[in-house]
Amino acid sequence: MKYNPFLIHAASREELETELSKRGIGPVERARLAEADGGLRMHLENLSEEEASQLRADMLTVGGEALLSDQPGKTDRFTAFLMSTRSQLEALIELAAKRSDGLRTASAELREVLAGPKRLREQRELVCRGRVLPLGQRTLIMGILNVTPDSFSDGGKFVDLDQALAQARAMVEAGADIIDIGGESTRPGSVPVGEAEELDRVLPVIRILSQELSVPLSIDTYKPEVAERAVQTGAHIVNDIWGARRDKRMAEVAVRHQVPIILMHNREDTNYGDFFADYIRDLRESVKIALAAGVKPDQIVLDPGIGFAKSQEQNLETMRRLDDLVALGYPVLLATSRKRMIGNVLDLPVDERVEGTAATVALGVTKGCHMVRVHDVKEMKRVAKMMDAMLRGGITVG
């Protein structure tokens, strides 16, 4: 999207004032705006001076607020922070549709963003080559099965085929809805492995489990050749830590076999101008690649990419703003299990991060994430089930 609009939820007045402060708003004006907040907030960027001025005038006309600021790294472009009720924003969209070509484009993009949450609520299932996962009824649990010697948490534990099979069966027995199989570690400092070696690690496991288990299997890889062979052998989902941005053929594999693709946020550098705006733009690029390849919208899942190309503070900000990601209108898989972010906060080694992981899972469920990717399936299944029961009005959950 040219103007990269996205919703900003800001769960508390303090979060809203922080967002306003980041945009250069002084304390007196921040307090006034927080007091008058209409409840709906939207970010836009890449506005020309003329577009920004017209947008602000139109927003004031309909009774909302439009705060303009310089865009980081672009001297001739502006960002807008819109604060309004939903009806005021809809009125602005109608006015913008009658303006310049640029504002007509912005109007269409704003309309699409508003429709995203509704579209997501209407998606009731994720079809994985004949195996169907319910969406929105309860939080789904993805169990991690690393058949690698060097993964950060469980490296070496399941390189033996029998051990790997036993672990997968145990995770399903404990409540896993998906088994995610990876043959190459992606931890910082890990050594890449060749395609042949990765296939030797994952294919025997996939071949047996696809016949034995009733839950879908996902292949955790960024190599299209590995994804292709894994799906041919029996995998049901492609899970790409590069979000199809390193190799667009990953999306083509998903299209060819009509399987869902998980697009994780990642990037080569950490040179963000405006972190969260750039983050959303990166994810939108992944979605654009997938859609251009022919992936259907209801076959796309987003992963926030906690621990990848982000500082500690950026990881924590991403966690606080998971609802902003969910609002893009695609199911979200949260993968925080035992990660360094947790270890940094709690000052604990990887094998003592169960409680920290539980906290992240609980927050993810609260923010609307649909799936969580975890090592400790039994414990996190209990956390998610309890959260679901409290948040969903006591419905029966599996």
Sine and cosine of phi, psi and omega as CSV:
sin_phi,cos_phi,sin_psi,cos_psi,sin_omega,cos_omega
0.00,0.00,0.73,-0.68,-0.06,-1.00
-0.87,0.50,-0.67,0.74,-0.10,-0.99
-0.99,-0.16,-0.02,1.00,0.10,-1.00
0.72,0.70,0.79,0.61,0.01,-1.00
-0.97,0.26,0.60,-0.80,0.13,-0.99
-0.46,-0.89,0.47,-0.88,0.01,-1.00
-0.97,0.24,0.57,-0.82,0.06,-1.00
-0.84,-0.54,0.88,-0.48,-0.11,-0.99
-1.00,0.04,-0.65,0.76,0.01,-1.00
0.71,0.70,1.00,0.02,-0.17,-0.98
-0.93,0.38,-0.28,0.96,-0.02,-1.00
-0.66,-0.75,0.24,-0.97,0.07,-1.00
-0.88,0.47,-0.59,0.80,0.00,-1.00
-0.89,0.45,-0.67,0.74,0.03,-1.00
-0.90,0.44,-0.64,0.77,0.03,-1.00
-0.90,0.44,-0.69,0.72,0.00,-1.00
-0.91,0.41,-0.55,0.83,0.08,-1.00
-0.90,0.44,-0.68,0.73,0.04,-1.00
-0.89,0.47,-0.67,0.75,0.01,-1.00
-0.92,0.38,-0.63,0.77,0.02,-1.00
-0.89,0.46,-0.66,0.75,0.01,-1.00
-0.87,0.49,-0.42,0.91,-0.02,-1.00
-0.99,-0.12,0.24,0.97,0.12,-0.99
0.99,0.10,0.28,0.96,-0.01,-1.00
-1.00,0.05,0.77,-0.64,-0.03,-1.00
-0.95,0.32,0.23,-0.97,-0.13,-0.99
-0.88,0.48,-0.64,0.77,-0.02,-1.00
-0.92,0.40,-0.73,0.69,0.01,-1.00
-0.93,0.38,-0.59,0.81,0.05,-1.00
-0.86,0.51,-0.71,0.70,-0.02,-1.00
-0.89,0.46,-0.66,0.75,0.00,-1.00
-0.90,0.43,-0.71,0.70,-0.04,-1.00
-0.92,0.39,-0.63,0.77,0.03,-1.00
-0.90,0.45,-0.60,0.80,0.01,-1.00
-0.93,0.37,-0.59,0.81,-0.07,-1.00
-1.00,-0.08,0.16,0.99,-0.10,-1.00
-0.82,0.57,0.81,-0.59,0.00,-1.00
-0.99,0.12,-0.13,0.99,0.10,-0.99
0.98,-0.20,-0.26,0.97,0.02,-1.00
-0.84,-0.54,0.80,-0.60,-0.05,-1.00
-0.77,-0.64,0.64,-0.77,-0.07,-1.00
-0.67,-0.74,0.66,-0.76,0.08,-1.00
-0.97,-0.22,0.68,-0.73,0.20,-0.98
-0.73,-0.68,0.45,-0.89,0.03,-1.00
-0.63,-0.78,0.04,-1.00,0.02,-1.00
0.90,0.43,0.44,0.90,0.05,-1.00
-0.99,0.12,0.68,-0.73,0.15,-0.99
-0.95,0.31,0.21,-0.98,0.01,-1.00
-0.87,0.49,-0.65,0.76,0.00,-1.00
-0.92,0.40,-0.69,0.72,0.01,-1.00
-0.90,0.44,-0.67,0.74,-0.02,-1.00
-0.89,0.45,-0.69,0.72,0.00,-1.00
-0.90,0.43,-0.69,0.72,-0.01,-1.00
-0.91,0.41,-0.66,0.75,0.00,-1.00
-0.88,0.47,-0.69,0.73,0.00,-1.00
-0.90,0.44,-0.69,0.72,0.01,-1.00
-0.88,0.48,-0.68,0.73,-0.01,-1.00
-0.92,0.39,-0.62,0.79,0.01,-1.00
-0.92,0.40,-0.65,0.76,0.05,-1.00
-0.90,0.44,-0.58,0.81,0.02,-1.00
-0.87,0.49,-0.63,0.78,-0.04,-1.00
-1.00,0.02,-0.02,1.00,0.11,-0.99
0.99,-0.17,0.11,0.99,0.02,-1.00
-0.98,-0.20,-0.19,-0.98,0.00,-1.00
-0.85,-0.53,0.63,-0.78,0.09,-1.00
-0.73,-0.68,0.93,-0.37,-0.05,-1.00
-0.98,-0.20,0.82,-0.57,-0.06,-1.00
-0.96,-0.28,0.58,-0.81,0.07,-1.00
-0.50,-0.86,0.36,-0.93,0.06,-1.00
-0.90,0.44,0.57,-0.82,0.02,-1.00
-1.00,0.04,0.78,-0.62,-0.02,-1.00
-0.82,0.57,0.79,-0.62,0.07,-1.00
0.99,0.11,-0.04,1.00,-0.02,-1.00
-0.70,-0.71,0.96,-0.27,-0.13,-0.99
-0.94,0.34,-0.39,0.92,-0.07,-1.00
-0.95,-0.32,0.27,0.96,-0.02,-1.00
-0.82,-0.58,0.45,-0.89,-0.07,-1.00
-0.78,-0.62,0.45,-0.89,0.16,-0.99
-0.95,-0.31,0.44,-0.90,0.05,-1.00
-0.81,-0.58,0.65,-0.76,0.09,-1.00
-0.89,-0.45,0.95,-0.32,-0.07,-1.00
-0.99,-0.10,0.70,-0.71,0.05,-1.00
-0.78,-0.62,0.84,-0.54,-0.11,-0.99
-0.24,-0.97,0.06,-1.00,0.26,-0.96
-1.00,0.10,0.20,-0.98,0.02,-1.00
-0.89,0.46,-0.67,0.74,-0.02,-1.00
-0.91,0.42,-0.59,0.81,0.05,-1.00
-0.91,0.41,-0.66,0.75,0.02,-1.00
-0.91,0.41,-0.64,0.77,0.04,-1.00
-0.89,0.45,-0.60,0.80,0.06,-1.00
-0.92,0.40,-0.64,0.77,0.06,-1.00
-0.88,0.48,-0.67,0.74,0.00,-1.00
-0.86,0.52,-0.66,0.75,0.02,-1.00
-0.91,0.41,-0.66,0.75,0.02,-1.00
-0.91,0.41,-0.70,0.71,-0.03,-1.00
-0.89,0.46,-0.51,0.86,0.00,-1.00
-0.91,0.41,-0.25,0.97,-0.02,-1.00
-0.97,-0.24,0.08,1.00,-0.08,-1.00
-0.99,-0.11,-0.56,-0.83,-0.03,-1.00
-0.93,0.38,0.20,-0.98,0.02,-1.00
-0.83,0.55,-0.66,0.75,-0.01,-1.00
-0.88,0.47,-0.72,0.69,-0.01,-1.00
-0.94,0.33,-0.46,0.89,0.11,-0.99
-0.91,0.41,-0.62,0.78,0.08,-1.00
-0.91,0.42,-0.69,0.72,0.04,-1.00
-0.87,0.49,-0.63,0.77,0.03,-1.00
-0.87,0.50,-0.72,0.69,0.00,-1.00
-0.90,0.43,-0.63,0.78,0.00,-1.00
-0.93,0.37,-0.64,0.77,0.06,-1.00
-0.89,0.46,-0.66,0.75,0.01,-1.00
-0.89,0.46,-0.65,0.76,0.00,-1.00
-0.91,0.41,-0.64,0.77,0.02,-1.00
-0.90,0.45,-0.67,0.74,0.03,-1.00
-0.89,0.46,-0.50,0.87,-0.02,-1.00
-0.99,0.16,-0.29,0.96,-0.09,-1.00
-0.84,0.54,-0.79,0.61,0.00,-1.00
-0.86,0.51,-0.60,0.80,0.02,-1.00
-0.92,0.40,-0.66,0.75,0.03,-1.00
-0.88,0.48,-0.65,0.76,0.00,-1.00
-0.92,0.39,-0.65,0.76,0.02,-1.00
-0.88,0.47,-0.50,0.87,-0.04,-1.00
-0.99,0.15,-0.29,0.96,0.02,-1.00
-0.99,0.15,0.94,-0.34,-0.13,-0.99
-0.99,-0.15,-0.19,0.98,-0.04,-1.00
-0.42,-0.91,0.39,-0.92,0.10,-1.00
-0.89,-0.46,0.91,-0.42,-0.08,-1.00
-1.00,-0.01,0.85,-0.53,-0.09,-1.00
-0.86,-0.51,0.98,0.20,0.01,-1.00
0.77,0.64,0.80,0.59,0.05,-1.00
1.00,-0.03,-0.25,0.97,0.08,-1.00
-0.98,-0.22,0.81,-0.59,-0.19,-0.98
-0.94,-0.35,0.78,-0.63,0.07,-1.00
-0.96,-0.28,0.78,-0.63,0.03,-1.00
-0.96,0.29,0.64,-0.77,0.05,-1.00
-0.90,-0.44,0.74,-0.68,0.07,-1.00
1.00,-0.01,-0.22,0.98,0.02,-1.00
-0.99,0.11,-0.63,0.78,0.00,-1.00
-0.35,-0.94,0.25,-0.97,0.03,-1.00
-0.98,0.21,0.79,-0.62,-0.01,-1.00
-1.00,0.08,0.56,-0.83,-0.04,-1.00
-0.93,-0.36,0.86,-0.51,0.11,-0.99
-0.98,-0.21,0.87,-0.49,0.03,-1.00
-1.00,0.02,0.68,-0.73,-0.06,-1.00
-1.00,0.00,0.80,-0.60,0.08,-1.00
-0.80,-0.59,0.99,-0.11,0.01,-1.00
-1.00,-0.07,0.93,-0.37,0.04,-1.00
-0.99,-0.12,0.85,0.53,-0.08,-1.00
-0.77,-0.64,0.42,-0.91,0.05,-1.00
-1.00,0.07,-0.15,0.99,-0.21,-0.98
-0.69,-0.73,0.33,0.94,0.07,-1.00
-0.91,0.42,0.47,-0.88,-0.20,-0.98
-0.89,0.45,-0.49,0.87,-0.10,-0.99
-0.95,-0.32,-0.70,0.71,-0.12,-0.99
-0.81,-0.58,0.40,0.92,-0.01,-1.00
-0.83,0.56,0.76,-0.65,0.05,-1.00
1.00,0.01,-0.24,0.97,-0.08,-1.00
-0.96,0.26,-0.49,0.87,-0.15,-0.99
-0.79,-0.62,0.50,0.87,0.03,-1.00
-0.96,0.28,-0.45,0.89,0.08,-1.00
-0.96,0.27,0.72,-0.70,-0.09,-1.00
-0.84,0.54,-0.73,0.69,-0.03,-1.00
-0.89,0.45,-0.63,0.78,0.04,-1.00
-0.90,0.43,-0.66,0.75,0.01,-1.00
-0.90,0.43,-0.69,0.72,0.00,-1.00
-0.90,0.43,-0.67,0.74,0.00,-1.00
-0.90,0.44,-0.64,0.76,0.01,-1.00
-0.91,0.42,-0.66,0.75,0.02,-1.00
-0.88,0.47,-0.70,0.71,0.01,-1.00
-0.89,0.46,-0.66,0.75,-0.01,-1.00
-0.91,0.42,-0.64,0.77,0.01,-1.00
-0.92,0.40,-0.64,0.77,0.05,-1.00
-0.91,0.41,-0.66,0.75,0.05,-1.00
-0.87,0.49,-0.54,0.84,0.00,-1.00
-0.99,0.14,-0.13,0.99,0.09,-1.00
0.87,-0.50,0.17,0.99,0.02,-1.00
-0.92,0.40,0.68,-0.73,0.05,-1.00
-1.00,-0.10,-0.33,0.94,-0.01,-1.00
-0.57,-0.82,0.56,-0.83,0.15,-0.99
-0.91,-0.41,0.83,-0.55,-0.03,-1.00
-0.98,-0.22,0.90,-0.44,-0.13,-0.99
-0.95,-0.30,0.84,-0.54,-0.01,-1.00
-0.81,-0.58,0.67,-0.74,-0.02,-1.00
-0.91,-0.41,0.13,0.99,0.05,-1.00
-0.59,-0.81,0.79,-0.62,0.03,-1.00
-0.94,0.34,0.63,-0.78,0.06,-1.00
-0.89,-0.46,0.29,0.96,0.03,-1.00
-0.92,0.39,0.42,-0.91,0.05,-1.00
-0.83,0.56,0.75,-0.66,0.03,-1.00
1.00,0.08,0.01,1.00,0.00,-1.00
-0.94,0.34,0.43,-0.90,-0.02,-1.00
-1.00,-0.08,0.83,-0.56,0.02,-1.00
-0.87,0.48,0.52,-0.86,0.07,-1.00
-0.91,-0.42,0.39,-0.92,0.01,-1.00
-0.96,0.29,0.31,-0.95,-0.02,-1.00
-0.86,0.52,-0.69,0.72,-0.04,-1.00
-0.89,0.46,-0.69,0.73,0.00,-1.00
-0.91,0.40,-0.65,0.76,0.03,-1.00
-0.88,0.48,-0.67,0.74,0.02,-1.00
-0.91,0.42,-0.63,0.77,0.02,-1.00
-0.88,0.48,-0.52,0.86,-0.01,-1.00
-0.98,0.22,-0.67,0.74,-0.18,-0.98
-1.00,-0.09,-0.54,0.84,-0.13,-0.99
-0.90,0.44,-0.69,0.72,0.02,-1.00
-0.86,0.51,-0.61,0.79,0.00,-1.00
-0.92,0.38,-0.72,0.69,-0.01,-1.00
-0.89,0.45,-0.68,0.74,-0.05,-1.00
-0.85,0.53,-0.70,0.72,-0.05,-1.00
-0.98,0.21,-0.73,0.69,-0.07,-1.00
-0.92,0.39,-0.55,0.84,0.00,-1.00
-0.91,0.42,-0.43,0.90,0.05,-1.00
-1.00,0.05,-0.47,0.88,-0.15,-0.99
-1.00,-0.09,-0.61,0.79,-0.11,-0.99
-0.99,-0.12,0.47,-0.88,0.03,-1.00
-1.00,-0.06,-0.18,0.98,-0.02,-1.00
-1.00,0.03,0.43,-0.90,0.05,-1.00
-0.92,0.39,0.47,-0.88,0.09,-1.00
-0.93,-0.37,0.68,-0.73,0.11,-0.99
-0.92,-0.39,0.54,-0.84,0.05,-1.00
-0.97,-0.24,0.87,-0.50,-0.04,-1.00
-1.00,-0.04,1.00,-0.10,-0.03,-1.00
-0.41,-0.91,0.36,-0.93,0.12,-0.99
-0.91,-0.42,0.11,0.99,-0.02,-1.00
-0.99,-0.17,0.86,-0.51,-0.04,-1.00
-0.88,0.48,-0.55,0.84,0.00,-1.00
-0.92,0.39,-0.62,0.78,0.04,-1.00
-0.93,0.37,-0.69,0.72,0.03,-1.00
-0.87,0.50,-0.68,0.73,0.00,-1.00
-0.86,0.52,-0.79,0.62,-0.04,-1.00
-0.91,0.41,-0.61,0.80,-0.01,-1.00
-0.90,0.43,-0.69,0.73,0.01,-1.00
-0.93,0.37,-0.64,0.77,0.06,-1.00
-0.87,0.49,-0.54,0.84,-0.04,-1.00
-0.99,0.15,-0.35,0.94,0.06,-1.00
0.58,-0.82,-0.04,1.00,0.04,-1.00
-0.93,0.36,0.44,-0.90,-0.12,-0.99
-0.90,-0.44,-0.20,0.98,-0.07,-1.00
-0.59,-0.80,0.60,-0.80,0.12,-0.99
-0.97,-0.22,0.79,-0.62,-0.04,-1.00
-0.86,-0.51,0.97,-0.26,-0.15,-0.99
-0.93,-0.36,0.91,-0.42,-0.02,-1.00
-0.94,0.33,-0.15,0.99,0.05,-1.00
-0.95,-0.30,0.14,0.99,0.11,-0.99
0.82,0.57,0.56,0.83,0.01,-1.00
0.91,0.41,0.15,0.99,-0.02,-1.00
-1.00,0.04,-0.46,0.89,0.07,-1.00
-0.97,0.23,-0.64,0.77,0.01,-1.00
-0.58,-0.81,0.95,-0.33,-0.05,-1.00
-0.90,0.44,-0.29,0.96,0.00,-1.00
-0.91,0.40,-0.29,0.96,0.08,-1.00
-0.87,0.50,-0.65,0.76,0.04,-1.00
-0.92,0.39,-0.57,0.82,0.00,-1.00
-0.92,0.40,-0.57,0.82,0.07,-1.00
-0.88,0.48,-0.71,0.71,0.00,-1.00
-0.88,0.48,-0.64,0.77,0.00,-1.00
-0.92,0.38,-0.72,0.69,-0.07,-1.00
-0.85,0.52,-0.59,0.80,-0.07,-1.00
-0.96,-0.27,0.04,1.00,0.03,-1.00
0.81,0.58,0.79,0.62,0.05,-1.00
-0.87,-0.49,0.41,-0.91,0.07,-1.00
-0.91,0.41,0.43,-0.90,0.10,-1.00
-0.80,-0.60,0.74,-0.67,0.06,-1.00
-0.99,-0.11,0.85,-0.53,-0.06,-1.00
-0.96,-0.29,0.95,-0.32,-0.01,-1.00
-1.00,-0.05,0.55,-0.83,0.09,-1.00
-0.97,0.25,0.78,-0.63,0.05,-1.00
-0.33,-0.95,0.34,-0.94,0.07,-1.00
-0.34,-0.94,0.31,-0.95,-0.05,-1.00
-0.95,0.31,-0.52,0.85,-0.08,-1.00
-0.80,-0.60,0.16,-0.99,0.04,-1.00
-0.89,-0.46,0.48,0.88,-0.01,-1.00
-1.00,0.06,0.95,0.30,0.02,-1.00
-0.99,0.14,0.63,-0.78,0.17,-0.98
-0.99,0.13,-0.90,0.43,0.14,-0.99
-0.89,-0.46,0.96,-0.28,-0.21,-0.98
-0.75,0.66,-0.85,0.52,-0.17,-0.98
-0.95,0.32,-0.57,0.82,0.06,-1.00
-0.90,0.44,-0.68,0.73,0.04,-1.00
-0.91,0.41,-0.61,0.79,0.03,-1.00
-0.87,0.50,-0.74,0.67,0.03,-1.00
-0.90,0.43,-0.65,0.76,0.01,-1.00
-0.89,0.46,-0.65,0.76,0.05,-1.00
-0.86,0.52,-0.73,0.68,-0.01,-1.00
-0.90,0.43,-0.62,0.79,0.04,-1.00
-0.90,0.43,-0.55,0.83,0.06,-1.00
-0.90,0.44,-0.66,0.75,0.06,-1.00
-0.87,0.50,-0.72,0.70,0.02,-1.00
-0.88,0.48,-0.67,0.74,0.00,-1.00
-0.87,0.49,-0.67,0.74,0.04,-1.00
-0.88,0.48,-0.71,0.70,-0.02,-1.00
-0.90,0.44,-0.73,0.69,-0.01,-1.00
-0.90,0.43,-0.64,0.77,0.01,-1.00
-0.90,0.44,-0.53,0.85,0.04,-1.00
-0.96,0.28,-0.33,0.94,-0.01,-1.00
0.92,-0.39,0.10,1.00,0.07,-1.00
-0.91,0.41,0.73,-0.69,0.04,-1.00
-0.96,0.27,0.57,-0.82,-0.01,-1.00
-0.81,0.59,-0.57,0.82,-0.04,-1.00
-0.99,0.15,0.15,0.99,0.08,-1.00
-0.92,-0.39,0.21,0.98,-0.01,-1.00
-0.95,-0.30,0.74,-0.67,0.10,-1.00
-0.82,-0.57,0.65,-0.76,0.02,-1.00
-0.96,-0.26,0.60,-0.80,0.06,-1.00
-0.85,-0.52,0.82,-0.57,-0.05,-1.00
-0.88,0.48,-0.32,0.95,0.03,-1.00
0.95,0.30,0.64,0.77,0.04,-1.00
-0.87,0.49,0.78,-0.63,0.03,-1.00
1.00,-0.04,-0.02,1.00,-0.02,-1.00
-0.88,-0.47,0.86,-0.51,0.07,-1.00
0.82,0.57,0.61,0.80,0.00,-1.00
-0.60,-0.80,0.59,-0.80,0.13,-0.99
-0.97,0.25,0.12,-0.99,0.06,-1.00
-0.84,0.54,-0.73,0.68,-0.02,-1.00
-0.91,0.42,-0.58,0.82,0.02,-1.00
-0.94,0.34,-0.60,0.80,0.10,-0.99
-0.88,0.47,-0.70,0.71,-0.02,-1.00
-0.92,0.39,-0.62,0.78,0.06,-1.00
-0.89,0.45,-0.67,0.74,0.03,-1.00
-0.86,0.51,-0.66,0.75,0.04,-1.00
-0.88,0.47,-0.70,0.71,0.00,-1.00
-0.89,0.46,-0.46,0.89,-0.13,-0.99
-0.94,-0.34,0.42,0.91,0.03,-1.00
-0.85,0.52,-0.55,0.84,0.01,-1.00
-0.92,0.40,-0.49,0.87,0.09,-1.00
-0.92,0.40,-0.58,0.82,0.06,-1.00
-0.95,0.32,-0.71,0.71,0.03,-1.00
-0.84,0.54,-0.56,0.83,-0.04,-1.00
-0.92,0.40,-0.18,0.98,0.06,-1.00
-0.93,0.37,-0.30,0.95,0.13,-0.99
0.98,-0.20,0.30,0.95,0.05,-1.00
-0.82,-0.58,0.50,-0.86,0.08,-1.00
-0.85,0.52,0.55,-0.84,-0.06,-1.00
-0.86,-0.51,0.76,-0.65,0.10,-0.99
-0.97,-0.24,0.85,-0.52,0.01,-1.00
-0.98,-0.18,0.84,-0.55,-0.04,-1.00
-0.84,-0.54,1.00,-0.05,-0.03,-1.00
-0.86,-0.50,-0.04,1.00,-0.23,-0.97
-0.80,0.61,0.88,-0.47,0.11,-0.99
0.87,0.49,0.30,0.95,-0.16,-0.99
-0.97,0.26,0.24,-0.97,-0.08,-1.00
-0.86,0.51,-0.55,0.83,0.06,-1.00
-0.79,0.61,-0.68,0.73,0.01,-1.00
-0.94,0.35,-0.70,0.72,0.02,-1.00
-0.88,0.48,-0.60,0.80,0.01,-1.00
-0.92,0.40,-0.66,0.75,-0.01,-1.00
-0.94,0.35,-0.71,0.71,-0.11,-0.99
-1.00,-0.04,-0.18,0.98,-0.06,-1.00
0.81,0.58,0.81,0.59,-0.04,-1.00
-0.75,-0.66,0.51,-0.86,0.06,-1.00
-0.95,0.32,0.19,-0.98,-0.14,-0.99
-0.87,0.50,-0.51,0.86,-0.06,-1.00
-1.00,0.07,0.13,0.99,0.04,-1.00
-0.81,-0.59,0.56,0.83,-0.09,-1.00
-0.91,-0.41,0.37,0.93,-0.02,-1.00
-0.91,0.43,-0.73,0.69,-0.03,-1.00
-0.91,0.42,-0.64,0.76,0.04,-1.00
-0.89,0.45,-0.66,0.76,0.08,-1.00
-0.88,0.48,-0.67,0.75,0.01,-1.00
-0.86,0.51,-0.63,0.78,0.03,-1.00
-0.89,0.45,-0.67,0.75,0.00,-1.00
-0.92,0.38,-0.61,0.79,0.04,-1.00
-0.90,0.44,-0.70,0.71,0.01,-1.00
-0.87,0.50,-0.69,0.72,0.03,-1.00
-0.90,0.43,-0.67,0.74,0.01,-1.00
-0.86,0.51,-0.68,0.73,0.03,-1.00
-0.89,0.45,-0.69,0.72,0.01,-1.00
-0.87,0.49,-0.61,0.79,-0.05,-1.00
-0.99,0.17,-0.13,0.99,0.08,-1.00
0.97,-0.25,0.17,0.99,0.05,-1.00
-0.90,0.43,0.57,-0.82,-0.11,-0.99
-1.00,-0.09,-0.42,0.91,-0.05,-1.00
-0.61,-0.79,0.45,-0.89,0.14,-0.99
-0.76,-0.66,0.66,-0.75,-0.02,-1.00
-0.97,-0.24,0.88,-0.47,-0.19,-0.98
-0.63,-0.78,0.41,-0.91,0.16,-0.99
-1.00,0.09,-0.67,0.74,-0.12,-0.99
-1.00,-0.06,0.98,0.18,-0.16,-0.99
-0.90,0.45,-0.75,0.67,-0.07,-1.00
-0.84,0.54,-0.75,0.66,-0.07,-1.00
-0.93,0.37,-0.69,0.72,-0.05,-1.00
-0.97,0.26,-0.45,0.89,0.13,-0.99
-0.89,0.46,-0.66,0.75,0.02,-1.00
-0.92,0.40,-0.68,0.74,0.03,-1.00
-0.87,0.49,-0.75,0.66,-0.04,-1.00
-0.91,0.42,-0.63,0.77,-0.02,-1.00
-0.90,0.43,-0.66,0.75,0.02,-1.00
-0.92,0.38,-0.69,0.73,0.04,-1.00
-0.87,0.49,-0.70,0.72,0.01,-1.00
-0.86,0.51,-0.69,0.72,-0.02,-1.00
-0.88,0.47,-0.64,0.77,-0.01,-1.00
-0.96,0.29,-0.63,0.78,-0.10,-1.00
-0.99,0.13,-0.44,0.90,-0.11,-0.99
-0.97,-0.24,0.31,0.95,0.12,-0.99
0.97,0.26,0.48,0.88,0.09,-1.00
0.98,0.22,0.38,0.92,0.03,-1.00
-0.93,0.37,0.33,-0.94,0.04,-1.00
-0.96,0.27,0.80,-0.60,0.00,-1.00
-0.83,-0.55,0.52,-0.85,-0.05,-1.00
-1.00,0.05,0.00,0.00,0.00,0.00
